[in-house]
Amino acid sequence: MMSENWVTRKRPVRLERRFEFSDYEDTREFLDRAAELAESQGYYPDMSFGRTHVCITLQSDEDTETVSEKLLAYAHLIDDLVPPARLVN
């Protein structure tokens, strides 16, 4: 199941989430894992980051008004990249 921390936006339909980490090392490890996931899935999300945070936007390629199952599944895979203990609330 996808984390409740993802926010659904409209125009265009997309999912967004901000991940907060305690230090740059954790941020960098997450970015490396996210890059590997993108390569393996053939889907490249919009990402921005700072020293201790990463913002991810998953945009639908389809002209739709709802979030696709493909995006929901990808969001779940992203959630699985980092143990919750590594995230800062």
C-alpha positions in Angstrom: 0.0 0.0 0.0 1.2 3.5 -0.9 2.0 5.9 2.0 -0.6 8.4 3.0 2.2 11.1 2.6 1.6 11.3 -1.2 -0.5 14.2 -2.2 -2.8 14.0 -5.3 -2.8 17.1 -7.4 -4.9 18.0 -10.5 -4.1 19.9 -13.7 -2.2 17.9 -14.6 -3.0 14.9 -12.5 0.0 13.9 -10.5 1.3 12.5 -7.1 3.8 14.5 -5.0 5.7 13.6 -1.9 8.6 15.2 0.1 11.0 12.9 1.9 13.0 14.4 4.8 16.2 12.8 6.0 18.5 13.4 8.9 21.7 13.9 6.9 23.1 14.1 3.4 24.3 10.5 3.4 20.7 9.2 3.8 19.5 11.6 1.2 22.2 10.4 -1.3 21.5 6.8 -0.6 17.8 7.4 -1.3 18.6 9.2 -4.6 20.9 6.4 -5.7 18.1 3.8 -5.1 15.5 6.0 -6.8 17.8 6.3 -9.9 18.1 2.5 -10.0 14.3 2.1 -9.7 13.8 4.6 -12.5 16.2 2.6 -14.7 14.6 -0.7 -13.9 11.0 0.6 -14.4 11.7 2.8 -17.4 9.9 5.7 -15.7 11.7 8.8 -14.7 9.9 11.0 -12.1 10.6 14.7 -11.6 12.9 15.0 -8.6 14.4 17.9 -6.7 16.5 17.7 -3.6 18.5 19.6 -1.0 21.0 18.3 1.6 18.3 16.6 3.7 15.2 16.4 1.5 13.9 15.0 -1.8 10.7 16.1 -3.5 9.3 13.7 -6.1 6.5 14.3 -8.6 4.9 11.4 -10.5 3.0 12.7 -13.5 0.6 10.7 -15.6 1.5 10.3 -19.3 -2.2 9.8 -20.0 -4.8 12.5 -20.6 -6.8 11.5 -17.5 -8.6 13.0 -14.5 -7.5 10.3 -12.1 -4.2 8.9 -10.9 -3.5 5.7 -12.8 -2.7 2.3 -11.2 0.7 2.5 -12.8 1.5 5.7 -10.8 0.1 4.3 -7.6 2.3 1.2 -8.0 5.3 3.3 -8.7 4.6 5.4 -5.6 4.5 2.2 -3.6 7.9 1.2 -5.0 9.4 4.6 -4.0 8.0 4.2 -0.5 9.8 0.8 -0.2 13.2 2.4 -1.0 13.7 3.8 2.4 13.0 2.4 5.9 10.7 4.7 7.9 13.3 4.8 10.6 15.5 6.8 8.2 12.9 9.5 7.6 12.6 12.6 9.7 9.0 13.6 10.6 
